[in-house]
Structure formats: structure tokens, C-alpha cells
């Protein structure tokens, strides 16, 4: 059984967030994992990786995003390939961060309208 890093999110709060909010939060963990990997801080990297996967898996499991599940699964594949695989997709920290920054900006704009 895996450790739950975000129990309040796993118990339902996550499903009240928009896709942009969810992916923006995933992006924060992506950034932390990339920085820890660059700094060769294995304990911080491992925790960030686990939190990132937990949040991404919560997003993938959210029934509201059934039509976009394929892209979410591809994002997970690309992230794992970059962070712990052979980087066959030739991802860079910059293009991964850029992908998630779009979600964070959209969430910020949505919050401004609320």
C-alpha cells in the first residue's frame, strides 16, 4: 500500500477543483521533482515524485475528465520517462514546466472571475 501524501485531497477536495487547478498543482510537484533531481537530492526527489504521481493519478481517476484521460495518461508517461526513465521523448525541464504553467495561469484567471 502506498503512502497518501495529500489525504484531504484524496478524500474528495480534489474533485471540487477544476482541471486547471488540478494540473497546476501537479505542475508544482513536477517543478519540485525537477529541482530536486537537478540538485541530486534523492530524498526530496523521491517525495516530490510520489506527490506528483499521487495528484496526477487523482486527476486521471476523476470521472469528469474521462474524455481527456488519454492526454492525462500520456502526460504521466512523459513525466515518468523524463524523471526516472530514459527520456525517449526528449523532454526538457523547460518544456515540461511550460506545459503545466498554462494550467496554473488558467486556474489563476478562473479564480479571478469567481
HELIX and SHEET records of a PDB file:
HELIX    1   1 UNK A    7  UNK A   10  1                                   4    
HELIX    2   2 UNK A   13  UNK A   16  5                                   4    
HELIX    3   3 UNK A   19  UNK A   38  1                                  20    
HELIX    4   4 UNK A   42  UNK A   61  1                                  20    
HELIX    5   5 UNK A   63  UNK A   68  5                                   6    
HELIX    6   6 UNK A   69  UNK A   84  1                                  16    
HELIX    7   7 UNK A   93  UNK A  113  1                                  21    
END                                                                             
